Amino acid sequence: MVNDKRIIYLVDDDDDDRMIIRQAVHQLMDSVNIIEFSSGYDFLANLVGQWPSDQTLVLMDINMPRMSGLEVIKAMQSDPASKFVPVLAISTATDKTLIDKVIASGAYGYFEKPVTYEQIGELATNIKDFYTRHYAAS
């Protein structure tokens, strides 16, 4: 049974990446509701002023057309209702300067997108561990 108060928003323009991440996370966290968006623009348009207050996590791709993940994070930081919603950035980017910008903009962490089956499992474990630590008091 999905708990509507345990939500992970998965924002990525790549359908395959969303599917892989969703399946891997659901294997470890079957009681979380994963809501997907294929663009940062659609994500913000659907949630502005309607941010859930309980146990929400955002998994954000950084390199997306129209509105990058970095721009989405900055927009979230400027909205008092979403400022404290934790965001984990997930991207193929390995440029340290970009990663530092992402963290400085308000992301709670940064993970490289997985390529191998083992990396997919590691990413899902890292997401679960972050979620569990962050909401341990909830």
Sequence and secondary structure as in RCSB ss.txt:
>XXXX:A:sequence
MVNDKRIIYLVDDDDDDRMIIRQAVHQLMDSVNIIEFSSGYDFLANLVGQWPSDQTLVLMDINMPRMSGLEVIKA
MQSDPASKFVPVLAISTATDKTLIDKVIASGAYGYFEKPVTYEQIGELATNIKDFYTRHYAAS
>XXXX:A:secstr
   TTSEEEEE S HHHHHHHHHHHHHH TTSEEEEES HHHHHHHHTT    SSEEEEEES  SSS HHHHHHH
HHTSTTTTTS EEEEES   HHHHHHHHHHT SEEEE   SHHHHHHHHHHHHHHHHHHTTT 
